Structure formats: structure tokens, C-alpha cells
Amino acid sequence: MPYPIIPFSRCGRRRCLVEAECTVSGGYAKIPYFVEDRSNDAELIRLLFQDTLLTTGMGGPLSEQPDPSSLHRVLDIGCGPGGWILEAADRYHHMSLTGIDISWRMIEYARAQAQSRGLTDGVEFLVMDALHPLKFPDASFDLVNLRLGSSFLLVTDWPRLLDELLRVTRPGGIVRVTDYVTIQSTSPAYNRIIKMGLCALYRSGHSLTEEQTGVTHELDRLLSERGCKPVQTRDATLEFIAGTVGGQHLYEDILTQDLGYVFGHSFVADKQAL
Ligand SMILES: C[S@@+](CC[C@H](N)C(=O)[O-])C[C@H]1O[C@@H](n2cnc3c(N)ncnc32)[C@H](O)[C@@H]1O
């Protein structure tokens, strides 16, 4: 088959977050879910923290790749404020990197960051809705990255998006998918928040189960069914310990989220108890 695939990493101790918004007849129909206002600066800052936690915790943007020098054209789907792309641009000067996100605010910020860090050469950020056909020709990229796609994809969106990712990936290229598997904490308040989050994800159609496996355990099958060969998986366990920088970032990540309207007062009370 034409497409070898996937260092597919699993992030432990992470929550899945964020919003869902879809374009309908040229306008926006908001699906009330998690972060309501995606152009909110607090959300942008939270995503910056989250990016650092994940990229550092996983050993770098492409730490599992045996030969990043063979990857020239790279696409990041739902790139947020651009942290993953900019980290890759810093490390791999030969790459041409494109980040897409539905949010103007995220893209605007990512472009400004690229500018201020002198990383404009070979780096571009575009506003694009990944739930619509991607505006790239077939086989445009050597590697396509999707991290925390479950934050905005309904379970029913995955097959179509994976088809689209395969279309824009060149034969022999790589589709790289990272999502959460399990989240455990010694904090009872945090565990209650996670439980409510998983329940909300399930009830809103973002997860196949209320258990902590989300959609991750299904991705292997979904990719194999599409002819991806080989499908490779890698577990990355991320630890956030109170009193460390990572622990503080996670704490701020939770506090920054304005999720009370989804989970109700109990969630807000638990946030205060953290
Ligand atoms: C949880 S963040 C993940 C950001 C980044 N991938 C990371 O791992 O750091 C989800 C991102 O997806 C974006 N997003 C949500 N719906 C989208 C869509 N339909 N198309 C493209 N991006 C979308 C959001 O604006 C947000 O920046």
C-alpha cells in the first residue's frame, strides 16, 4: 500500500479540552462545548502552556522520527498558537512548515511569533477549517501532524478527516496522530474534574466511551482500514508533579479554562479545591 504510517503517540495524564465550532452556510454555528470563545486570550495562553507540556514531555516535536532530515514539507492540523510548528522550525531548518487552525486569533498570534523569532522563511500559518476539504493538492506533504484532534472532532468526523490527511500526504509519507489515553492523579478534586470532562466528551459525541481511552484505541483500526502500513504506536507518559514547573503549568491550565458553563457548579467548586 502506498502509505506507511504512524508514530502515533499516546499522552498519559492529559485531559482533552477545547471547543467545537463548525461553519454552516458561510456563518458559524457554535456547538456549545468546552471553551466557548476560541479567540479568548486566556485560552490562547492556556494552549501555549499545554503545548510546552506536551512537546517537552514527548521529547520534542518529532522525537520518534528516525530521520527528520527526509521530511521536507510538514503540515500541522489545528495548530493553535503555533508552538509545535515553531519548535520544529527552530530545530529543522530544512523543513517547509504549514500550520492551519480555524481560529483567526490563533493564526494571528502564531504569525507574530514566527516574525518575532525570525522564523518566517519556510513557515506559514493559514486559517482553515479541518472539517472541510483541506485546501491543498493531493500528496502535498511528507508528514501531517494532528495533536489533540479529539478536542474538536466528533467521533463521526474522524474517518473523513483521516481520509483527507491521507489524501494530502504523499505516498510513503507519514500521518502522525497524538491523543490522550489515560489521566490519573493523586488529587481527588482533579480526578472529579477528569471524570466530568470524560462524561462531557462522551455525551457530546467526542468520545466513544466515558472511560479514559477516548478515541485513541480506535485509531489503530481506523488507520489500518485506510491502508496505512505500518501503523506504529508509542506511549508517552507525562507526569505533572505539584511543586514543579510542569505541575504549576497543569494547575494554571485547569484554572485558565472557563468550563463551568459546561460542567456546572460542581466543576467550579472542584477547580477551587485544586
Ligand atoms: C486543543 S487545541 C490543540 C492545539 C495544538 N494542536 C496542540 O496540540 O498544541 C485545538 C485547536 O484546534 C483548533 N480547531 C478547532 N476546531 C477546528 C477546525 N474545525 N479546524 C481547524 N482547527 C480547529 C482550535 O482553534 C485549537 O487551536
The ligand as an SDF file (V2000), in Angstrom:
LIG
                    3D

 27 29  0  0  0  0  0  0  0  0999 V2000
   -6.5740   21.5240   21.9930 C   0  0  0  0  0  0  0  0  0  0  0  0
   -6.0470   22.6920   20.7760 S   0  0  0  0  0  0  0  0  0  0  0  0
   -4.6280   21.8460   20.1850 C   0  0  0  0  0  0  0  0  0  0  0  0
   -3.6050   22.7720   19.5780 C   0  0  0  0  0  0  0  0  0  0  0  0
   -2.3490   22.0590   19.0880 C   0  0  0  0  0  0  0  0  0  0  0  0
   -2.6840   21.0330   18.0980 N   0  0  0  0  0  0  0  0  0  0  0  0
   -1.5730   21.4340   20.2130 C   0  0  0  0  0  0  0  0  0  0  0  0
   -1.6100   20.2170   20.3650 O   0  0  0  0  0  0  0  0  0  0  0  0
   -0.9100   22.1900   20.9430 O   0  0  0  0  0  0  0  0  0  0  0  0
   -7.2090   22.5180   19.4410 C   0  0  0  0  0  0  0  0  0  0  0  0
   -7.0260   23.5340   18.3380 C   0  0  0  0  0  0  0  0  0  0  0  0
   -7.8640   23.1430   17.2590 O   0  0  0  0  0  0  0  0  0  0  0  0
   -8.4240   24.2970   16.6840 C   0  0  0  0  0  0  0  0  0  0  0  0
   -9.6490   23.8940   15.9690 N   0  0  0  0  0  0  0  0  0  0  0  0
  -10.8750   23.6700   16.4950 C   0  0  0  0  0  0  0  0  0  0  0  0
  -11.7340   23.3070   15.5120 N   0  0  0  0  0  0  0  0  0  0  0  0
  -11.0220   23.3140   14.3530 C   0  0  0  0  0  0  0  0  0  0  0  0
  -11.3430   23.0460   12.9830 C   0  0  0  0  0  0  0  0  0  0  0  0
  -12.5750   22.6760   12.6330 N   0  0  0  0  0  0  0  0  0  0  0  0
  -10.3740   23.1660   12.0540 N   0  0  0  0  0  0  0  0  0  0  0  0
   -9.1210   23.5510   12.3950 C   0  0  0  0  0  0  0  0  0  0  0  0
   -8.7590   23.8210   13.6710 N   0  0  0  0  0  0  0  0  0  0  0  0
   -9.6880   23.6980   14.6430 C   0  0  0  0  0  0  0  0  0  0  0  0
   -8.6750   25.2300   17.8640 C   0  0  0  0  0  0  0  0  0  0  0  0
   -8.8070   26.5830   17.4490 O   0  0  0  0  0  0  0  0  0  0  0  0
   -7.4350   24.9640   18.7130 C   0  0  0  0  0  0  0  0  0  0  0  0
   -6.4030   25.8540   18.3850 O   0  0  0  0  0  0  0  0  0  0  0  0
  1  2  1  0
  2  3  1  0
  2 10  1  0
  3  4  1  0
  4  5  1  0
  5  6  1  0
  5  7  1  0
  7  8  2  0
  7  9  1  0
 10 11  1  0
 11 12  1  0
 11 26  1  0
 12 13  1  0
 13 14  1  0
 13 24  1  0
 14 15  1  0
 14 23  1  0
 15 16  2  0
 16 17  1  0
 17 18  1  0
 17 23  2  0
 18 19  1  0
 18 20  2  0
 20 21  1  0
 21 22  2  0
 22 23  1  0
 24 25  1  0
 24 26  1  0
 26 27  1  0
M  CHG  2   2   1   9  -1
M  END
$$$$
